[in-house]
């Protein structure tokens, strides 16, 4: 018996830069059908006049980007597969195709089984309907009877911790309440295949732990899970297999621990000083452009050790004015564990200005343990909206100790130097026999 539940072959998705993907309503389909003969006549004449074939998906000279290309993989029944990779690697695009939210440009994907998905806050719920009504709606979409949904209703609401608000339209929910209910619905309505994106990052730490426990339970019941996450510890713990995405393609597939270690080794090979003189190649969007990032030992120190700490310099250009602009860095160790996050408000009274900035921060000594670390940089607005995020933009290595000091390797993810004191409370003499 063939136990493959997800199969993709040479899957590709292309987007036209500067244009939002359009979703067709029934009226659009009727209009397109009515105008089809005229469109065929125009395109036929154009081909006859210039003799060139034009790809219907890539008309003219407009620029396109392949979010996914030539992606082929198979996932078997009962597998828990982690999908990992940097931002922009194609992970979310793949899940949207598998969820039938968007259509591939080339290739095809076959899914054998009922699919429940949690891709991002806002997907799958109708904002005007109450939490209870959305539970029944999602169950009906999955093909469940009203009786089946009713049997799970109380459990779904209790897990999501939204008992007081279940009769309130979800448009009034906070992002945390929304994602709690969305995950609870996706996990409890017993889909044969569960697709989960990084949406869990919206929830608090206790709820994330609760979700991971639920996904472990779902996997033990023999259902299939495809899980996208930047939390490498969760991937290693929860998943039996991992797939590494890079530039829209499947770069590696195999046991979760091996693929995660391969991915983290690639991150660790980054540079501690990076500068982009070419504005086109720099990490940027319409909000912010990063010009350089430098991670160095403090002034007067020749190497970066657990004693010295490090100095971080970020040069950037802001294209936004009159907002509350801020920057946060995330420092992650070679195991994928986020050691700490540190943010700095660049403007606080909606008084940001367009122009070049240089941001400087200091990681104190006696904080980080010896090892390799990567840095993510996030620019945000009002401590809520992400303007630009660049994962693993740079990396640095902390040496075990300064020359001549204790060179032993200490356990733990941090290595603080605590303030200790002692005093002799009572002196006792040994009695010789």
N, C-alpha and C positions, 0 to 999 in steps of 0.2 A: 504493500500500500504506500502510495506517495504521500509523505507527510510534510511537503513544502507548502507553507501557507502564504508566503510573500515571495514573489519572483519578479525582478526587474531585469530588462535586457536593453542595454545601450540607451538608457534613459537620458534625455536631455531637456533642459528648459532654458529658453532664451528670452530676455527682456529687452525692450527698446529703452535706451537711456532717456531719462527726462519725461517718461510717459507712464502713467499708472495703468496697471492691468485692468482691463474692462471685463465686467461680468454681465452677460447678456440676460435680459429679461425676455418674457414671451413675446412682447411687442417687437423687440429687436429681431428675434428669430423670424417673425412673420414678415417684417420689413425686408430683411435680408433675402428671404425666399422670393418675395415679390420682385426684388430688383436684380435677382441673379442673372436673368437673360441679358439685361442691359450691361451688367458688369462684365459678363463673358464677352459680349460684343466689343466693348472698349478695350479689354485686355488683349483680345485676339488681334484687333487692329494695331495695337502698340507693338505686339510681337512681330507682326508682318512688316511693320515699317522699319524697325531697327534690327530685327533678326536675332535679338538676344533674349535668352530665357531669364525671367525674373522670379526669384523665390518669393512665393506669396507671404512667407513669414518675415522676410527681410527686404522690404521694398525700398527702392532708392538707395541713397548713400547714408541713411541715418545709422548712427552707431548702435550696436547691440552688445550685450554682455551675456555670457553663458553662465547662469547660476548653477547649472548642473549639466554635465556632459559625459556621455558614454559610461553611465553608472549602472553596473550589473551586479546583482547580489541575490542570494537565496537565504531565506530564514525559515526554519522548520518549526513544526508545532511544539509548543512547550519551551522554546528557547527564550532566554532573556538577553537581548542584544543591546549593548550600549553604542550609541552613535556619537563619536567625538570628533573634534577638529576645531580650528580657530573660527572666529566669526567670519562669515562670508564663504565658508567652505562648501556650503550646499546642503547642510543638515536639515534646516527648517523647510527648504524647498522640496526636498525629498519627502518629508512627512506630509506636506500639503498635497503633493501628488498622490501619495498613498491614501490620504483621507478624502480624495476626490474634491478638494477645494479648488485646485487649479489643474489644468490639463498639460501634459508634457508637449514640448515642441516636436521631439522625435522619440522613438523607442516606445516601449509599453511596459506597464506594470500589471501583474496579475495578483489578485488577493482572493484567498479562499477562506472565507469566514466572516463573521460579523465584527465590524470594527468600531471601537470606541476611541475617541481621541481628545487630547487636551493639548492644544498647540500654543495658544496665547490667550491672554485675558480678552474676552470679547467674542471669541469664536464659539459658535454653536448655540448661544442663548439669544432670545429675543428680548431687547431691553424693556419693552412695554409690558411684558408678561411677568407675573410674580415668580418667586422661586419655586413654589409648588407647581405652577403651570408649566414652567420650563422643565421640571423633572419629568412630568408626563409627556411633554413634547419630545424630549430627547429619547425617552423610552419607546415612544411610538415610531420614531425615525429608525431606531434599532430593530424594529419589528416585534417588540414585546407587546403582550396584551395588557389591558388596563389592570387586570387581576395580578399579573406578574409584577407590574410596577408598584402596585399598592402594597404588596408583600415586602418590598424593599424600601418603601417610602420613609418610614420612621428611622431606619438604619442610616439612610442617606443623609437625612436632616441632622441626626445626632452626630454623625462623623464630621459634617461640615460646620457644626456648632452655630447654626443660624436659625434655631428654633423660634426666636422672637421675631424674625424678619421673613419667615417663609411665605407670608401673605403680602409682602411688599414687592413692588416691581423692582427687578434687578438693576434697573438704571440708577436706583438710589443706593446700591451697594457700594462699599469701598472695594478697592482692587483686591484686598486680602479676602473679604467675604466672597467676592465673585469667584476667585480662583479656588477657594475652599469648596464651594458648592459644585463648581465645574469638575474638579477632580473627583469628588465624592460620587457624582453622577456617573462619570466615566468608569470608575472602578467598581461600583456596586451593581450596575445594570448588566453585569456578566457578559461583556463582549468576549469573543474568542480571541481577538487581537486588540491589544491596548497600545496606542501610540501616545507618548508623553514627551512634550518639548520642555524647554527650560522654564516654562511657566511657573513651576514650583518655586522658583527663586523669589516670586512675589510674596509668598507666605512667610510667616515668621519661623524661627528655628524649630520650635516645638511641633508646628504643623508639618514642616518638611520631614522631620523624623517620623511623624505619624504616617505620612504618605509613603515613605520608603518602606516602612513596615507593612503597609497595605499592599504595595507592589510585590513584596516578598511573598505575602500570602497568596496573591493572585498567581504568581509563578508556580508556587507549590501545587496549585490546583490544576496545573497542566496547560494554562493559557499562555499565549505568546505576548511578549512585551518588547517594544522597540522604544528605547529610552535615550533621549538627547540630554546631555548634561555637561557642564564644565567642572563638575565636582568629581575628580578622578577617584577619590576615596569611595564615593557612592557607586561609581561604575565598577570598581574592583570588587566591592562587597556584594552588589546586587546581580551583576551580569556574569554569565558564563562565557560570553563571546563579545567582542567589540569590533566595530568597523570604524576605521579612521578615514575621514573625508578630507581631501585637500584639493583646492581649486576646482571644486565641482565634481571630482572623480573619487573613486574608491582607491585610496592609497595603500591600505593594509586591512586585513581581516584575519582574525584568529582568536586564541584565548585572551580573555580580557586583560589579564595581568601583563602579558607580553606586548599587546598592542598599546596599552596605556604607557608602559615603560618606553616603548619606541617613540611615542608621541612626546613624552616629557623630555626625552633625550634630545629631540629636535628643538624643543623650546629652549633647553639649557645651552644650546650652541649659539645663542644670539650674542649681540654685542652690547657692551656696557656704555659705549658712546656712539650715537648715531646722529647724523646730520643730513638733511635733505636740501640740497642747493637747487634742485629741480622742483619747482612748485607743483608740476604735474604728477611727479612720483611721490610726493609727500602724503602722509596720512591726512586726509582732509575731506570736508564736505562744505555745504553752504554756510555752516555755522563757525567752524574752527579749522585751522590748518596748523599742524605741528611742524615746527622748523627743526628742532633738535631735542635730544634728551641725552644727558650725561650723568653717569653714576661714578663718582670718584671717591678716593679716600679724602678725609678732611685735610685742609691746608696744613702743611708741615709733616704729613705722613706719606710714606712712600708706597705702602700697601694697605689693602683693606682687610682688617682682621676683626675678630670678635671684640677686641678692645677698642678699636678706633671708631667703629660705626662707618657711615657713608653719607655723602652729600649728593643730593639729586637736583639737577637743573633741567627745567623744561622750558624751552622757548616755543612760543606759539603766537599765532595771529588770530584775533577774534574779528568776526564779521557781523557780530550782533551788538547792538547798543540798546540802552535803556531796559536791561533785564538784570536779574540777579544771577550772575555767572559764578560758577565754582568749579574746582578741579579736585578729583579724588584719585589716589593711586592705591592699587591692590598689590601686595607683595606675596608671592606664592613660592613654596619650596619645590624641590625636585619631585616630591610625591604628589603634587597637585593640591596640597593643603594651603588654603589662604592663611598666612601668618597674621597679617593685620591689614586694615584699610585706614588711610589717613586723608582727610580732606581739608581744603582751604577755600574760604569764600573770597573771591576776587572782587566782587561788588555786592553790597547788601541793601542798597536803597534804590534798586532799579536804575543804577547810574553807570552801568558798564559802557565802555567806549570801544569803538572799532580801532584796531591798531595792534602793534607788536608788544608782547609781554614776555617777561622772563620770571619764572616761578622757581624759587629755591627752597628746598626742605632738607632737614637733617635727620637721619636715622641714628639714634644714639648708640654709643658703644655698650657692650654687655647686654644686648637684646637678642640679636640673631645668633643662632648656632652656626658652626662651620658648615658650609655647603653652598650649593648653587641656587639662585633665586631668579625668578622672572617678575617683571613689572607690567601691570595693566594700567592704562591711563584712561580716565573717564571725565569728560567735561559735561556739566549739567546745568540746568536752569531751575531755580527755586527748590533745589534739593529733591526734585521729583522727576524732571524730564531729562532724558539723556540727549545731549547735543552731538557728541562724538565719543565713541569708545574704541580703543585700540588695545587688543589683548596681546600680551607678550611682546610689547614694543621693544623691550631691552631686557638684558639679564646681567647678573653680576655674581661674583663668587666671593664668599667670605672665608678667609684663611682661618685655620684653627686657632692660632695665637701668634703674638709677636715673637720674633726670634729670641730664644733664651728663656721663654716662659714654658709653662706646663703644656706639653704637646699631646696629652691624652685626649681621646675623642669622647665627648660627653653625650649621653642620650637626651632625647627631648627635641621639640621643634624650636624652642627658645632657650637661651642660656643667660638669664639675668644674673647680675652680681648683687646679691641681697646684702643688706646691712645687718651684720651679726654682732652680738656682744655677749660677754660672759662674765661671771663673777663667782668667786669661791664663797659659798654660803657657810660652810662648816668644814673645818680641817679635821681629818682623822688620821691617826698614826697606826701603822701596822704593828701588831704585836709579834715579836719573834719568839717561837717556842724552842 
